[in-house]
């Protein structure tokens, strides 16, 4: 079954159309990249998919279920997790506690159970700890579990954000410019991690400017320009597309 199906998705702000009739699908086990120049509508598209922005028209289906216009928390509970362009951590909390906070969306016990520390509550707390440490291990951050988020390097902070997203065990992970600010070594570690995420059963949709990351990790690429899809295909096919070269890549970037 298709993980994500986007049909004629459109977002207008008054007389400005930020996203116009965009269509694409994400298949199980696929890494799909979204690229385009600044102002192409990539983040607006992500905001609609994650539920933080209502589309003007069009539909979004997650594993066959219509999630168009749902609140972000409901979409998250259905299996979509997201990172942001700018790190959004709790800086004074440990890496472990940052990840723990993300796991609670999948838990069932309420505040009464926490007050009386019922057996169900204690069992879920043990699950939270286990899931948090598993996510940190997966992202090579187990050695920083007790370090405050603000003390981590920038690259580790970006990977901590991914660990937080993975802790909820999503079916689809939305990565918004995950390589932003990373040096080449950190970027390669990120590529390897995204491949591991896919191999572990989570489909990935990412917005990214770094073409080395896109070329190194994506199975297919969708290109936006002024809110419209102008190309879709394998990375190799997309970088040879004359429209993509004209509006985004430039001949020097393609040959670099």
C-alpha beads as a LAMMPS data file, in Angstrom:
LAMMPS data file: protein, C-alpha beads

256 atoms
255 bonds

1 atom types
1 bond types

-500.0 500.0 xlo xhi
-500.0 500.0 ylo yhi
-500.0 500.0 zlo zhi

Masses

1 110.0

Atoms # bond

1 1 1 0.000 0.000 0.000
2 1 1 1.213 3.506 -0.824
3 1 1 2.453 5.258 2.332
4 1 1 1.597 8.814 1.267
5 1 1 -0.534 10.039 -1.631
6 1 1 -0.710 13.774 -2.369
7 1 1 -3.302 14.909 -4.929
8 1 1 -3.620 18.430 -6.402
9 1 1 -2.525 19.937 -3.072
10 1 1 -2.818 23.718 -3.081
11 1 1 -2.188 26.498 -0.569
12 1 1 -3.122 30.124 -1.181
13 1 1 -2.385 33.132 1.012
14 1 1 -4.770 35.746 -0.294
15 1 1 -3.708 36.365 -3.883
16 1 1 -0.447 34.427 -3.500
17 1 1 -0.384 30.744 -4.406
18 1 1 2.437 29.121 -2.440
19 1 1 1.706 25.538 -3.565
20 1 1 -0.287 24.771 -6.697
21 1 1 -1.854 21.421 -7.631
22 1 1 1.073 19.298 -6.443
23 1 1 0.836 15.520 -6.897
24 1 1 3.224 12.778 -5.772
25 1 1 3.379 9.511 -3.852
26 1 1 5.744 7.939 -1.335
27 1 1 6.008 4.167 -1.535
28 1 1 6.931 1.758 1.293
29 1 1 10.673 1.675 1.845
30 1 1 11.263 4.747 -0.323
31 1 1 13.307 7.893 0.240
32 1 1 11.740 10.746 -1.730
33 1 1 13.432 14.133 -1.950
34 1 1 11.759 17.513 -2.468
35 1 1 14.054 20.151 -3.950
36 1 1 13.681 23.604 -5.456
37 1 1 14.877 27.197 -5.122
38 1 1 14.069 29.373 -2.133
39 1 1 10.401 30.303 -2.159
40 1 1 9.427 27.204 -4.147
41 1 1 6.862 26.158 -1.525
42 1 1 8.746 23.246 0.023
43 1 1 8.227 24.151 3.684
44 1 1 4.603 25.136 3.045
45 1 1 4.103 21.702 1.528
46 1 1 5.659 20.044 4.585
47 1 1 3.479 22.121 6.906
48 1 1 0.345 20.886 5.145
49 1 1 1.490 17.264 5.212
50 1 1 2.288 17.442 8.942
51 1 1 -0.957 19.200 9.858
52 1 1 0.441 22.539 11.012
53 1 1 -1.135 24.326 8.035
54 1 1 -4.506 23.779 6.384
55 1 1 -4.505 23.265 2.602
56 1 1 -6.745 25.423 0.450
57 1 1 -7.642 22.431 -1.702
58 1 1 -6.453 18.968 -2.635
59 1 1 -6.101 15.811 -0.574
60 1 1 -3.508 13.910 1.428
61 1 1 -3.867 10.195 2.179
62 1 1 -1.694 8.263 4.641
63 1 1 -1.800 4.508 4.000
64 1 1 -5.167 4.988 2.315
65 1 1 -6.685 7.147 5.068
66 1 1 -7.672 10.706 4.252
67 1 1 -5.723 12.970 6.620
68 1 1 -6.378 16.225 4.754
69 1 1 -6.706 19.102 7.215
70 1 1 -6.243 16.929 10.335
71 1 1 -4.562 18.464 13.377
72 1 1 -0.840 17.849 13.723
73 1 1 -1.252 15.711 16.851
74 1 1 -3.726 13.381 15.134
75 1 1 -1.463 13.003 12.104
76 1 1 1.459 12.243 14.413
77 1 1 -0.543 9.527 16.165
78 1 1 -1.325 7.984 12.783
79 1 1 2.376 7.567 12.044
80 1 1 3.932 10.790 10.705
81 1 1 6.916 12.387 12.451
82 1 1 8.718 15.556 11.459
83 1 1 11.902 17.523 12.034
84 1 1 12.347 21.242 11.340
85 1 1 14.866 23.506 9.597
86 1 1 15.798 25.087 12.935
87 1 1 16.544 22.787 15.864
88 1 1 13.600 22.601 18.278
89 1 1 15.049 20.893 21.346
90 1 1 14.619 21.417 25.083
91 1 1 18.150 22.801 25.621
92 1 1 18.320 22.331 29.401
93 1 1 17.077 18.718 29.293
94 1 1 19.292 15.725 28.681
95 1 1 19.303 14.020 25.313
96 1 1 17.522 11.080 26.951
97 1 1 14.763 13.272 28.387
98 1 1 14.317 15.058 25.049
99 1 1 13.627 11.718 23.390
100 1 1 11.448 10.504 26.281
101 1 1 9.187 13.500 25.783
102 1 1 8.472 12.400 22.216
103 1 1 7.435 8.863 23.135
104 1 1 4.440 9.920 25.198
105 1 1 2.269 10.487 22.130
106 1 1 2.161 6.705 21.722
107 1 1 1.215 5.935 25.351
108 1 1 -2.240 5.247 26.702
109 1 1 -2.182 5.936 30.465
110 1 1 -3.384 9.310 31.758
111 1 1 -2.536 11.626 34.623
112 1 1 -4.532 9.650 37.195
113 1 1 -2.435 6.558 36.505
114 1 1 0.720 8.636 36.955
115 1 1 -0.461 9.963 40.333
116 1 1 -1.262 6.498 41.678
117 1 1 1.652 4.865 39.831
118 1 1 -0.416 1.951 38.633
119 1 1 1.147 -1.200 37.221
120 1 1 0.154 -0.101 33.716
121 1 1 1.797 3.273 34.262
122 1 1 5.022 1.691 35.523
123 1 1 5.101 -0.690 32.577
124 1 1 4.655 2.163 30.124
125 1 1 7.386 4.187 31.847
126 1 1 9.734 1.245 31.338
127 1 1 8.700 1.167 27.673
128 1 1 9.407 4.905 27.394
129 1 1 12.921 4.470 28.751
130 1 1 13.595 1.522 26.495
131 1 1 12.262 3.276 23.377
132 1 1 14.226 6.439 24.143
133 1 1 17.498 4.582 24.565
134 1 1 16.838 2.544 21.412
135 1 1 16.383 5.756 19.415
136 1 1 19.587 7.222 20.871
137 1 1 21.510 4.037 20.043
138 1 1 20.145 4.073 16.509
139 1 1 21.372 7.646 16.008
140 1 1 24.789 6.951 17.628
141 1 1 23.962 9.184 20.591
142 1 1 23.784 6.670 23.438
143 1 1 27.052 8.036 24.834
144 1 1 25.409 11.469 25.135
145 1 1 22.204 10.267 26.817
146 1 1 22.878 12.245 30.009
147 1 1 24.279 15.356 28.296
148 1 1 22.090 18.424 28.067
149 1 1 20.974 19.127 24.513
150 1 1 22.568 22.582 24.553
151 1 1 25.998 21.053 25.210
152 1 1 25.925 18.857 22.103
153 1 1 27.647 19.781 18.862
154 1 1 25.448 21.117 16.093
155 1 1 25.640 17.853 14.173
156 1 1 24.686 15.868 17.280
157 1 1 21.764 18.220 17.914
158 1 1 20.467 17.578 14.415
159 1 1 20.771 13.825 14.952
160 1 1 19.037 14.186 18.325
161 1 1 16.085 15.746 16.534
162 1 1 15.920 12.698 14.290
163 1 1 16.114 10.421 17.342
164 1 1 13.181 12.324 18.855
165 1 1 11.164 11.828 15.668
166 1 1 12.048 8.123 15.469
167 1 1 11.062 7.489 19.096
168 1 1 7.402 7.640 18.074
169 1 1 8.033 4.777 15.597
170 1 1 6.606 6.567 12.556
171 1 1 5.648 4.982 9.268
172 1 1 6.720 8.193 7.494
173 1 1 9.485 10.565 8.554
174 1 1 9.499 14.143 7.218
175 1 1 12.980 15.691 7.308
176 1 1 13.116 19.443 6.656
177 1 1 16.655 20.339 5.518
178 1 1 18.384 17.900 7.881
179 1 1 21.860 18.663 6.471
180 1 1 21.591 22.436 6.978
181 1 1 24.776 23.739 8.612
182 1 1 26.553 20.393 8.527
183 1 1 30.096 19.917 7.293
184 1 1 30.796 17.213 4.641
185 1 1 31.666 14.561 7.248
186 1 1 28.460 15.216 9.193
187 1 1 26.520 15.201 5.927
188 1 1 27.843 11.744 5.045
189 1 1 26.894 10.440 8.500
190 1 1 23.432 11.828 7.886
191 1 1 23.168 10.033 4.534
192 1 1 24.127 6.764 6.207
193 1 1 21.582 7.341 8.969
194 1 1 18.749 8.067 6.533
195 1 1 19.543 4.838 4.707
196 1 1 19.403 2.975 8.035
197 1 1 16.035 4.567 8.791
198 1 1 14.656 3.343 5.463
199 1 1 16.188 -0.108 5.932
200 1 1 14.538 -0.243 9.360
201 1 1 11.088 0.076 7.765
202 1 1 10.353 3.823 7.796
203 1 1 9.689 5.682 4.564
204 1 1 11.370 9.094 4.323
205 1 1 10.356 12.362 2.684
206 1 1 12.996 15.068 2.860
207 1 1 13.440 18.650 1.774
208 1 1 17.091 19.335 1.151
209 1 1 19.325 21.922 -0.568
210 1 1 22.539 19.897 -0.411
211 1 1 22.603 18.053 -3.730
212 1 1 25.269 15.632 -2.510
213 1 1 22.820 14.439 0.139
214 1 1 19.956 14.271 -2.361
215 1 1 22.025 12.378 -4.930
216 1 1 23.484 10.088 -2.281
217 1 1 20.309 8.982 -0.543
218 1 1 17.114 9.619 -2.545
219 1 1 15.389 7.006 -4.686
220 1 1 13.306 9.660 -6.453
221 1 1 13.150 13.444 -6.447
222 1 1 10.301 15.929 -6.908
223 1 1 11.265 19.446 -8.012
224 1 1 9.157 22.493 -7.138
225 1 1 9.357 25.980 -8.591
226 1 1 7.024 28.790 -7.545
227 1 1 4.768 26.218 -5.906
228 1 1 4.428 23.985 -8.965
229 1 1 5.935 20.579 -9.639
230 1 1 8.196 20.911 -12.667
231 1 1 9.943 17.524 -12.593
232 1 1 9.904 14.115 -10.944
233 1 1 12.192 11.133 -11.348
234 1 1 15.438 9.543 -10.266
235 1 1 18.156 11.939 -9.049
236 1 1 20.222 11.260 -12.179
237 1 1 17.277 12.049 -14.462
238 1 1 16.289 15.167 -12.544
239 1 1 19.737 16.794 -12.642
240 1 1 19.738 16.405 -16.439
241 1 1 16.280 17.953 -16.813
242 1 1 16.637 21.292 -18.690
243 1 1 13.887 22.964 -16.622
244 1 1 15.547 21.930 -13.358
245 1 1 18.929 23.181 -14.557
246 1 1 17.375 26.481 -15.622
247 1 1 15.430 27.292 -12.448
248 1 1 17.481 25.650 -9.724
249 1 1 20.696 23.779 -10.290
250 1 1 22.618 25.807 -12.852
251 1 1 25.159 24.184 -15.108
252 1 1 28.042 24.714 -12.679
253 1 1 26.184 22.983 -9.843
254 1 1 25.309 20.030 -12.039
255 1 1 28.886 19.488 -13.112
256 1 1 30.359 20.042 -9.627

Bonds

1 1 1 2
2 1 2 3
3 1 3 4
4 1 4 5
5 1 5 6
6 1 6 7
7 1 7 8
8 1 8 9
9 1 9 10
10 1 10 11
11 1 11 12
12 1 12 13
13 1 13 14
14 1 14 15
15 1 15 16
16 1 16 17
17 1 17 18
18 1 18 19
19 1 19 20
20 1 20 21
21 1 21 22
22 1 22 23
23 1 23 24
24 1 24 25
25 1 25 26
26 1 26 27
27 1 27 28
28 1 28 29
29 1 29 30
30 1 30 31
31 1 31 32
32 1 32 33
33 1 33 34
34 1 34 35
35 1 35 36
36 1 36 37
37 1 37 38
38 1 38 39
39 1 39 40
40 1 40 41
41 1 41 42
42 1 42 43
43 1 43 44
44 1 44 45
45 1 45 46
46 1 46 47
47 1 47 48
48 1 48 49
49 1 49 50
50 1 50 51
51 1 51 52
52 1 52 53
53 1 53 54
54 1 54 55
55 1 55 56
56 1 56 57
57 1 57 58
58 1 58 59
59 1 59 60
60 1 60 61
61 1 61 62
62 1 62 63
63 1 63 64
64 1 64 65
65 1 65 66
66 1 66 67
67 1 67 68
68 1 68 69
69 1 69 70
70 1 70 71
71 1 71 72
72 1 72 73
73 1 73 74
74 1 74 75
75 1 75 76
76 1 76 77
77 1 77 78
78 1 78 79
79 1 79 80
80 1 80 81
81 1 81 82
82 1 82 83
83 1 83 84
84 1 84 85
85 1 85 86
86 1 86 87
87 1 87 88
88 1 88 89
89 1 89 90
90 1 90 91
91 1 91 92
92 1 92 93
93 1 93 94
94 1 94 95
95 1 95 96
96 1 96 97
97 1 97 98
98 1 98 99
99 1 99 100
100 1 100 101
101 1 101 102
102 1 102 103
103 1 103 104
104 1 104 105
105 1 105 106
106 1 106 107
107 1 107 108
108 1 108 109
109 1 109 110
110 1 110 111
111 1 111 112
112 1 112 113
113 1 113 114
114 1 114 115
115 1 115 116
116 1 116 117
117 1 117 118
118 1 118 119
119 1 119 120
120 1 120 121
121 1 121 122
122 1 122 123
123 1 123 124
124 1 124 125
125 1 125 126
126 1 126 127
127 1 127 128
128 1 128 129
129 1 129 130
130 1 130 131
131 1 131 132
132 1 132 133
133 1 133 134
134 1 134 135
135 1 135 136
136 1 136 137
137 1 137 138
138 1 138 139
139 1 139 140
140 1 140 141
141 1 141 142
142 1 142 143
143 1 143 144
144 1 144 145
145 1 145 146
146 1 146 147
147 1 147 148
148 1 148 149
149 1 149 150
150 1 150 151
151 1 151 152
152 1 152 153
153 1 153 154
154 1 154 155
155 1 155 156
156 1 156 157
157 1 157 158
158 1 158 159
159 1 159 160
160 1 160 161
161 1 161 162
162 1 162 163
163 1 163 164
164 1 164 165
165 1 165 166
166 1 166 167
167 1 167 168
168 1 168 169
169 1 169 170
170 1 170 171
171 1 171 172
172 1 172 173
173 1 173 174
174 1 174 175
175 1 175 176
176 1 176 177
177 1 177 178
178 1 178 179
179 1 179 180
180 1 180 181
181 1 181 182
182 1 182 183
183 1 183 184
184 1 184 185
185 1 185 186
186 1 186 187
187 1 187 188
188 1 188 189
189 1 189 190
190 1 190 191
191 1 191 192
192 1 192 193
193 1 193 194
194 1 194 195
195 1 195 196
196 1 196 197
197 1 197 198
198 1 198 199
199 1 199 200
200 1 200 201
201 1 201 202
202 1 202 203
203 1 203 204
204 1 204 205
205 1 205 206
206 1 206 207
207 1 207 208
208 1 208 209
209 1 209 210
210 1 210 211
211 1 211 212
212 1 212 213
213 1 213 214
214 1 214 215
215 1 215 216
216 1 216 217
217 1 217 218
218 1 218 219
219 1 219 220
220 1 220 221
221 1 221 222
222 1 222 223
223 1 223 224
224 1 224 225
225 1 225 226
226 1 226 227
227 1 227 228
228 1 228 229
229 1 229 230
230 1 230 231
231 1 231 232
232 1 232 233
233 1 233 234
234 1 234 235
235 1 235 236
236 1 236 237
237 1 237 238
238 1 238 239
239 1 239 240
240 1 240 241
241 1 241 242
242 1 242 243
243 1 243 244
244 1 244 245
245 1 245 246
246 1 246 247
247 1 247 248
248 1 248 249
249 1 249 250
250 1 250 251
251 1 251 252
252 1 252 253
253 1 253 254
254 1 254 255
255 1 255 256
